[in-house]
Amino acid sequence: MSKVVVIGTGYLGATHAACMAEIGHDVLGVDVDPSKLAKLEAGEVPFWEPGLEEVLQRNIAAGRLRFTASYADAAAFGDIFFLAVGTPQKKGEYAADVTYVNSVVENLAPLITGPAVLFGKSTVPVGTAERLGTMAHTLSPAGEDLEVAWNPEFLREGHAVEDTLHPDRLVLGVDRNRPRRAEEVAREVYAPLLAEGIPFIVTDLATAELVKTSANAFLATKISFINAISEVCDAAGADITVLADAIGHDDRIGRKFLNAGIGFGGGCLPKDIRAFMARAGELGADQALTFLREVDNINMRRRTGMVDVVRDTVGTLLGVQVAVLGAAFKPDSDDVRDSPALNVAGQLQLQGAGVTVYDPKANNNSRALFPTLGYASSALEACAKADVVLVLTEWREFRELVPADLEGVVRERRIIDGRNCLDVNVWRSAGWHYRGLGRP
C-alpha cells in the first residue's frame, strides 16, 4: 500500500484521510489549525458525519493514520498528495476564493525534491489546475516531476464515508501536455475501489474541474425547478408531491432531488453555482450560465416565501411563539452553512416572533451563528406552548412525529411542513391545521 498525504482536514480532508487509511494506505493528515488537529489526533471528528468517527478511531489505533501541522513532515512522508482545502465564496463577490489552494502549492512545492503527484480534490474554478501545475513546476526542485492532477470529490453530507469507499464514479483529470505517472498512481491508490468495478473516467484537467461544478449546478437546477413548479401548484391548487412522483417515473427525469421545500443550502451548492457563473463570465461565456442566476433567485425566494406562509397562517408574527424543528441544511449533518432552516428562523425572529429551535446535531453550530434565537434540547421542549410548529429539516425523528406526540404540548395545533415530509392526512384528521408547500 501507499504513503498518502491529505492536506486540509476539514469535512472533505478528514473524510478522505480516514477512508484512505481504511482501505489500507499509510496516511498523514496536514492542517494549520492546531485545535482541529488536536481533536482528530484524539479520535474526535470536529463535525457530525455518520460513521466517520469509528473509521477515524479504528485507523489511528491501527497506526495507519496520523496528523501534523508540518509541511516539511508531509514532504518527507511520501510522494502522493491530496489537496482538500476549502474554496469559499469571496466576500462581496460571486467568485471562489482560491487563497487556501494557492497556499498549499506555495508551501509544499518548494519542499518536493523528487517525482510526486498532487491530486486536487477541492472544487475550483476551471483553469485552476493548469495554473497550479505551472506554479508547482516553477517552485519545486523536482520541476515537472511534480505533477498536478485533479480528482474531484462527489460527497453527500450524511453519506460521506460510503461515497468515499464506494463512489458511483471516480474522475481523474491529467495534464495532457505532460503525461507521466498521475493515472498510474491514481489506479494504485484506488485499486480496492476499482476492483469493485467502479467507473474510472480519465480526462483533461479542465473537464475534470467542470465535471464537479456541472454536477452541482445540475442538482441545484433540479431542486429550484421543482420549487418553481411548487409555486405554480400553490397558485393552481395542485399537489406538488403527486406531480413529482408522476414525472419522476420518467427515467429521463428521475425522482431524486424532486422534493419541493424551502430549498438547498450548505457549503457547496450555493457558493459553487455562484462561482461557476463568475468563472464563465471571466472566460467570456457569461451568457451560457445566466439561468443559474434564476436558480439562485428561486432558491433564496423559498426562504422569504416560508416566512410569508407562517405570517399567513398565524395572522401576525409579533409575539407569536414559533417552534422550528431543524437547523442543519439537511438531515444527518450538523452543517448550518447557508442553511435555509436557520435563515427562516432568523427572519421570523427579526419580524417579532419568539423562536425556539431544536436540531438533533446542529444546535451548537446554530447557536454560534444565531445566539439570540432560543434553543431546546428536544422537539417537545421546542414545541412547548408554540402557536405554530415548522418542520424545516427532514430528520427522521421529525418525519416520524405524530399528532399525539404534541397533544397538550403546543398552544395551537398548527404545523407547517417546509419539507413536505409529513403525512398530511394523519395531521389533518387529528384536527391540526396542516400546510405544506405546493400542496392544496
Helices and strands as residue ranges (DSSP letters): E 3-7, H 11-22, E 26-30, H 34-41, H 52-61, E 65-68, H 71-77, E 80-83, H 99-108, G 109-111, E 116-120, H 128-139, G 143-145, E 146-150, H 160-165, E 170-174, H 182-189, H 191-194, E 200-204, H 205-236, H 240-248, H 269-282, G 286-289, H 291-314, E 321-325, H 340-350, E 354-358, H 363-369, E 374-375, H 379-383, E 388-391, H 396-399, H 403-406, E 414-417, H 424-429, E 433-436
